[in-house]
Amino acid sequence: RAGPPARRRRRGGRHVLVADMADKKPPPTGLGILVDEKRVNDLLTQKTGAKAMLRSGCNLLLFVSFLLLFTGLALSEPLSDHRAFEGFLRRRFDTSAAMPLREVESIESFWRYIDRSFMPAIYGNDTRRFYFPGHQVARLLQIDGANRLLGVARLRMLKIRPGGGCSISSDLAGYFPTCYGPFSAEALDRVAFGPPNDQTGDPVFFYNPDSTGSQAVGKFGSYPPGGFMEAFTADHNATTKIVNRMIDNDFVGAGTRAIVLDWSVYNFNLGCYAVCRLLFEVAPSGLWAQSFDIDVLMRRHLSPLGGKTSGDWLALLGEVVLVLFVLRYLLEECSEFIGFRGWSPYIKFDYFADAWNLLDWLNLVLMIVTLVFRIMTWGLASGASIYIGDPSRQGVDTFTDLNGVAMNVRAIHEIIAFNTVLTWFKAVKYISVLPYITTFMQTVSKSQTALITFMVFFSTLLFGFVLAYSVAFGELVAVFRTPFTTFVFLTRSFLGNADFSIVYNSAPIIGSFLIMMYVMLIFFVCVNLFYAIMIRALADVKEDEAFSKGKQWDATKDKAIEFWNTISSQFHLEERFRSFLPGLYGRIQLSKKNAAEKEEERDAEVLKRERSRRPDASEALGPGNPSLGRRPPRAANKVSADDLDESDAESEVDLGPLRDKKQLSKRGMFGDAWDPDAEPQEDLLDDDAPVLMDDEEDGEPPPQA
């Protein structure tokens, strides 16, 4: 007999059978959740997984914003315009000048450079206009086009006392009464010299300490601020007289060790300042060295708001937001290595064993140092003043010294350049969702101890070769004269950009021996040792992954699916989709159902093939086979929870969904219970009554029972 007729409910304008909804059991509520262990685990996984994914997504979004902001600020300066401005000045004072800097090798050639290159670069080649009657001296001297000399140019000379840092043997004392050693602050000569002043009678060349100036760093040493100074003003005639007086009275002599020319050029088209420093150094041996530094400054380098343009406001706002990011990351890092036992804090020293944490701290500290340098630069620039008054009053005292600001800006650029590499390298941690990125991070973490040992060994060995090459070839080859230049030469060999033939040509025997030792120990031992460390660490990581059976990509997909399921369940996405697009939802569900049935058929076919290939041992039993002649058990019908709650206790068990009216007729599957003498009964269901859960718009006939 058939059970009680299946109850129908109307949902969304369609009749559906309650029995078809048996698979969708409502989740337990109240204390029933605690009884269902699987349900509890699923809820915990959804809660922790959703929070972890949400937290990870927020951290990734914050870091991407931080990275883009830092990169935007680093590239906010118009570097192409700065390089063009710098190139113009370098060509005017050096490469395209009548006498380039490389030709300055003596005192005579220095004054020749001043006369043929430096003076024409400032005042121009046509100097006749300065001698016209009624000529007025400009407050800001025009160099060329939109470029103006900012105030005056200053020449300062540093010399040492006779006998300072040197000594003459008694045999040669009669031939060389005086000697001049290398430059040092102790041997600095501060005594005035030169012809007497017409008004005071004091020597015209006197030492000016210049307490607010900056030191000059050259190839032979560092030189403090101050010295014997003269000014190149906007008055060409007065400057020419000063230069002739310096030449006639040996302003540059045997004791001279450094000559520094400082000037600044302002371009009103770009709104930028070019701070120029030309340094001539004289070694005790008589060798001259030249260096020409040009630093281009923007107005926002001198004050926080610069020219108060929209770009300056955005740059300042970006700096403020960047500081907030740095504070946030500092607090986050502090929370990772500071713990609490009750109310007493303690430090987690294991935190500092991870190289990634040290990298984070180095990155943040460099950003703080950059901020400190920027504030110091604004403080230095606030004290600088530009004299644009009466040109006749121009002199050394009216010189605008922006070299301290330029040095700070150069240091800021260098720190940002190094910190940019660290910041973008940190991005690897935030894209660890990719499978091989995690492998790379674990490889670096596993190899950090071995790499530290390797770096100590490599540095010691390389330092030994630096000393060996510097001592052996320092007098023969210019590139080996100092340990630093030797270090640069040897490190260039890693890129194949070092010519070792100069070593062999200088000393064939010792050169060949040192070259062979360098190649064998550095390339054959150290480089291959580095490869071995990284390969070993990678093999260990792969072994750990295989042992834990962790598939990184599968884990990532599982996290994404889990996050989507959590969002879908929290916002009831499936119910909303079903209510707004019922037809599309029905077709999608039908497609999924058909795909699942086909998949089951494929699995059954594969299982059938596998069984046909493997003979069943029970078939050899013949009639003794316990499963012989038995039908396979029928799958139990599923009953809805509502049916169990609302059905009568004395009713029979439901035999499944009522799919066709033939199930209740003599021609149906229950024909064995039909009484031929009984009168035919009417069908219990109407012909037009929908009995399936599928939508009417599906257009497919119901399956036969």
Secondary structure, 3 states (H helix, E strand, C coil): CCCCCCCEEEECCEEEEHHHHCCCCCCCCCCHHHHCHHHHHHHHHHHHHHHHHHHHHHHHHHHHHHHHHHHHHHCCCCHHHHHHHHHHHHHHHHHCCCCCHHHCCCHHHHHHHHHHHHHHHHHCCCCHHHHCCCCCCCCCCEEECCEEECCCEEEEEEEECCCCCCCCCCCCCCCCCCCCCCCCCCCECCCCEEEECCCCCCEEECEECCCCCCCEECCCCEECCCEEEEEECCCHHHHHHHHHHHHHCCCCCCCEEEEEEEEEEEECCCCEEEEEEEEEEECCCCCEEEEEEEEEECHHHHCCCCCCCHHHHHHHHHHHHHHHHHHHHHHHHHHHHEEEECCEEEECHHHHHCHHHHHHHHHHHHHHHHHHHHHHHHHHHHCCCCCCCCHHHCCHHHCCCCHHHHHHHHHHHHHHHHHHHHHHHHHHHHCCCCHHHHHHHHHHHHHHHHHHHHHHHHHHHHHHHHHHHHHHHCCCCHHHCCHHHHHHHHHHHHHCCCCCHHHHHHCHHHHHHHHHHHHHHHHHHHHHHHHHHHHHHHHHHHHHHHHHCCCHHHHHHHHHHHHHHHHHHHHCHHHHHHHHCHHHHHHHHHHHHHHHHHHHHHHHHHHHHHHHHCCCHHHHHHHHCCCCCCCCCCCCCCCCHHHHHHCCCCCCCCCCCCCCHHHHCCCCCCHHHCCCCCCCCCCCCCCCCCCCCCCHHHCCCCCCC
